[in-house]
């Protein structure tokens, strides 16, 4: 798919990896819809960079843990643009939830945003992808190589991986491709210790973190490639190999 002139929606696009994805799609020629929940100032700053690059941009706020807000956002996208060509399901939360203290609320919070929201976003995007489109889900290598202390997060990303494959099969006949990018260590979590950081680095063959632009480049590649669907591209410095 040639991305010039296409309409792309990136969830959680105000900052961090989402911002890098939005800007990469911009530089590939797409017009970008920035979604955010509570990051209006960051969203406006990202939008300014997109305008400076010469592309159209809109900002939409929604709490993706609430299905009615997802529905409202996609209705607004339809009214504003009339179509959608690219959906990147990036918004997520990553919180430690040790099994010994895991609560139903903690489990539901991560499953609702990390797995249910992408499913509902995909469902609402379909009427806007008339003659084909592309969906990229941001999963995690933890979907397959689990992290101790993060069972809710790992389970939510495993669900998103399964959704990617199921949707790819279901939507291929409509020329809608669905793929995933699975980051490894890209940005440190706020609660990680220096000892834990070193342990992570010791288990990465390339011995360094990746960066948000690494993920963004993978998203652009998958969004533009017309003969890839149902695949997961790991961007992890070789960590998944063990």
C-alpha positions as CSV (number, residue, x, y, z in Angstrom):
1,X,0.0,0.0,0.0
2,X,1.3,3.4,-0.9
3,X,0.9,5.5,2.2
4,X,0.9,8.9,0.6
5,X,-2.5,10.5,1.1
6,X,-3.8,7.7,3.3
7,X,-5.6,8.3,6.6
8,X,-4.0,6.7,9.6
9,X,-5.3,6.5,13.2
10,X,-2.7,5.8,16.0
11,X,-4.0,5.1,19.5
12,X,-1.9,6.5,22.3
13,X,-0.1,8.7,19.8
14,X,0.6,11.7,22.0
15,X,4.1,10.6,23.2
16,X,6.6,7.8,23.5
17,X,6.3,5.0,21.0
18,X,2.9,6.2,19.7
19,X,4.3,9.6,18.9
20,X,7.2,8.0,16.9
21,X,4.7,5.9,15.0
22,X,2.5,8.9,14.2
23,X,5.5,10.9,12.9
24,X,6.9,8.0,10.9
25,X,3.5,7.6,9.1
26,X,3.5,11.3,8.5
27,X,6.9,11.2,6.9
28,X,5.7,8.3,4.8
29,X,3.0,10.6,3.4
30,X,-0.1,9.8,5.5
31,X,-2.5,12.1,7.2
32,X,-2.6,11.2,10.9
33,X,-5.3,11.0,13.6
34,X,-3.8,11.3,17.0
35,X,-5.7,9.6,19.8
36,X,-5.0,10.2,23.4
37,X,-6.7,9.9,26.8
38,X,-5.1,12.3,29.2
39,X,-2.2,13.8,27.3
40,X,-3.8,16.8,25.5
41,X,-0.6,19.0,25.7
42,X,1.6,16.2,24.3
43,X,-1.0,15.5,21.6
44,X,-1.0,19.1,20.5
45,X,2.8,19.2,20.4
46,X,2.9,16.1,18.3
47,X,0.2,17.5,16.0
48,X,2.4,20.6,15.5
49,X,5.2,18.5,14.3
50,X,2.9,16.8,11.8
51,X,1.6,20.1,10.5
52,X,5.2,21.3,10.1
53,X,5.8,18.2,8.0
54,X,3.0,19.3,5.7
55,X,0.4,16.7,6.5
56,X,-3.1,16.9,7.8
57,X,-3.7,16.0,11.5
58,X,-6.6,15.7,13.9
59,X,-6.7,15.0,17.6
60,X,-9.3,12.8,19.3
61,X,-9.6,12.2,23.0
62,X,-11.1,8.9,24.3
63,X,-10.8,6.6,27.2
64,X,-10.4,3.3,25.4
65,X,-11.3,1.3,28.4
66,X,-14.9,2.5,27.9
67,X,-16.5,0.9,24.8
68,X,-18.9,3.8,24.3
69,X,-16.0,6.2,23.9
70,X,-14.4,4.0,21.3
71,X,-17.7,4.0,19.4
72,X,-18.0,7.8,19.6
73,X,-14.4,8.3,18.5
74,X,-14.8,6.2,15.3
75,X,-18.1,7.9,14.5
76,X,-16.3,11.2,14.7
77,X,-13.5,9.9,12.4
78,X,-16.1,8.8,9.9
79,X,-17.8,12.2,10.0
80,X,-14.5,14.0,9.6
81,X,-12.7,11.9,7.1
82,X,-15.2,9.5,5.6
83,X,-12.7,6.6,5.6
84,X,-9.8,5.0,7.4
85,X,-6.9,3.3,5.7
86,X,-4.5,2.5,8.6
87,X,-5.2,1.6,12.2
88,X,-2.4,1.2,14.7
89,X,-3.5,-0.2,18.0
90,X,-0.7,1.1,20.3
91,X,-2.4,2.4,23.5
92,X,-1.6,0.2,26.4
93,X,-0.7,0.1,30.1
94,X,2.2,-1.9,31.6
95,X,2.0,-2.4,35.3
96,X,3.5,-4.9,37.7
97,X,0.8,-7.3,39.1
98,X,2.5,-10.0,41.2
99,X,0.2,-13.1,41.4
100,X,0.3,-12.9,45.2
101,X,-1.5,-9.6,45.2
102,X,-3.3,-9.7,41.9
103,X,-6.8,-8.2,42.1
104,X,-9.7,-8.5,39.7
105,X,-9.5,-4.8,39.1
106,X,-5.8,-4.9,38.1
107,X,-6.5,-7.8,35.7
108,X,-9.5,-6.1,34.1
109,X,-7.7,-2.8,33.7
110,X,-4.9,-4.3,31.6
111,X,-7.1,-6.7,29.7
112,X,-9.7,-4.0,28.9
113,X,-7.2,-1.5,27.5
114,X,-4.5,-3.9,26.0
115,X,-6.8,-6.5,24.5
116,X,-10.5,-5.5,24.4
117,X,-9.9,-2.0,23.2
118,X,-7.9,-3.1,20.1
119,X,-10.6,-5.6,19.3
120,X,-13.3,-2.9,19.5
121,X,-11.2,-0.4,17.6
122,X,-10.8,-2.9,14.8
123,X,-14.5,-3.7,14.7
124,X,-15.4,0.0,14.5
125,X,-12.7,0.7,11.9
126,X,-14.0,-2.0,9.5
127,X,-16.9,0.1,8.1
128,X,-14.4,2.8,7.3
129,X,-12.1,0.5,5.4
130,X,-14.3,0.0,2.4
131,X,-11.9,-1.5,-0.2
132,X,-9.1,-2.6,2.0
133,X,-6.8,-1.3,4.6
134,X,-4.2,-2.3,7.1
135,X,-4.1,-2.8,10.9
136,X,-1.0,-3.0,13.0
137,X,-1.2,-4.1,16.6
138,X,1.6,-3.3,19.0
139,X,2.0,-6.5,21.1
140,X,5.2,-7.4,23.1
141,X,7.6,-10.2,23.1
142,X,6.1,-10.8,26.6
143,X,3.1,-12.3,24.8
144,X,5.2,-15.3,24.1
145,X,8.2,-15.0,26.5
146,X,6.4,-14.1,29.7
147,X,7.7,-11.7,32.4
148,X,7.5,-12.8,36.1
149,X,5.5,-10.3,38.1
150,X,3.4,-9.1,35.1
151,X,0.8,-11.8,34.6
152,X,-2.0,-9.4,33.6
153,X,0.1,-7.6,31.1
154,X,1.5,-10.8,29.6
155,X,-2.0,-12.3,29.3
156,X,-3.4,-9.1,27.7
157,X,-0.6,-9.1,25.1
158,X,-1.0,-12.8,24.4
159,X,-4.7,-12.1,23.8
160,X,-3.8,-9.3,21.4
161,X,-1.4,-11.7,19.5
162,X,-4.3,-14.2,19.1
163,X,-6.6,-11.4,18.0
164,X,-4.1,-10.4,15.3
165,X,-4.0,-13.9,13.8
166,X,-7.8,-14.3,14.0
167,X,-8.5,-11.0,12.4
168,X,-5.9,-11.5,9.7
169,X,-7.8,-14.7,8.6
170,X,-11.2,-13.2,9.0
171,X,-10.4,-10.0,7.0
172,X,-8.1,-11.2,4.2
173,X,-11.1,-11.6,1.9
174,X,-11.7,-7.9,2.3
175,X,-8.1,-7.1,1.5
176,X,-7.6,-5.9,5.0
177,X,-4.2,-7.0,6.4
178,X,-3.6,-7.4,10.1
179,X,-0.1,-7.7,11.6
180,X,1.7,-7.1,14.8
181,X,4.9,-5.5,16.0
182,X,6.3,-7.0,19.2
183,X,8.8,-4.7,20.9
184,X,11.4,-5.9,23.3
185,X,13.1,-3.5,25.7
186,X,12.5,-0.1,24.2
187,X,11.8,2.3,27.1
188,X,12.4,1.5,30.8
189,X,9.4,1.2,33.1
190,X,9.2,3.8,35.9
191,X,9.5,1.1,38.6
192,X,12.5,-0.9,37.3
193,X,15.6,-1.0,39.4
194,X,19.2,-0.6,38.1
195,X,19.8,-4.3,38.9
196,X,16.7,-5.2,36.8
197,X,17.9,-3.0,34.0
198,X,21.3,-4.8,33.9
199,X,19.6,-8.2,33.9
200,X,17.5,-7.2,30.9
201,X,20.5,-5.9,29.0
202,X,22.5,-9.1,29.8
203,X,19.7,-11.0,28.0
204,X,19.7,-9.0,24.8
205,X,22.2,-10.3,22.3
206,X,22.8,-6.8,20.9
207,X,23.3,-5.5,24.5
208,X,21.3,-2.4,24.2
209,X,17.8,-1.0,24.3
210,X,15.9,-0.3,21.1
211,X,14.3,3.1,20.6
212,X,10.7,4.2,19.6
213,X,11.9,4.9,16.0
214,X,12.8,1.2,15.7
215,X,9.1,0.3,16.4
216,X,7.8,3.1,14.1
217,X,9.9,1.9,11.2
218,X,8.5,-1.6,11.6
219,X,4.9,-0.3,11.6
220,X,5.5,1.7,8.4
221,X,7.0,-1.4,6.8
222,X,4.0,-3.6,7.7
223,X,1.5,-0.9,6.8
224,X,2.9,-0.5,3.4
225,X,3.6,-4.2,2.5
226,X,0.7,-5.6,0.5
227,X,1.6,-9.3,0.9
228,X,2.1,-9.7,4.6
229,X,-0.7,-10.6,6.9
230,X,-1.1,-12.5,10.2
231,X,2.6,-12.0,11.1
232,X,4.4,-10.7,14.1
233,X,7.6,-8.7,13.6
234,X,9.8,-8.9,16.8
235,X,11.9,-5.8,17.4
236,X,13.9,-6.9,20.4
237,X,17.6,-7.0,19.7
238,X,17.4,-10.7,19.5
239,X,16.1,-11.1,23.1
240,X,13.3,-13.6,22.1
241,X,16.0,-16.1,21.0
242,X,16.9,-16.6,24.6
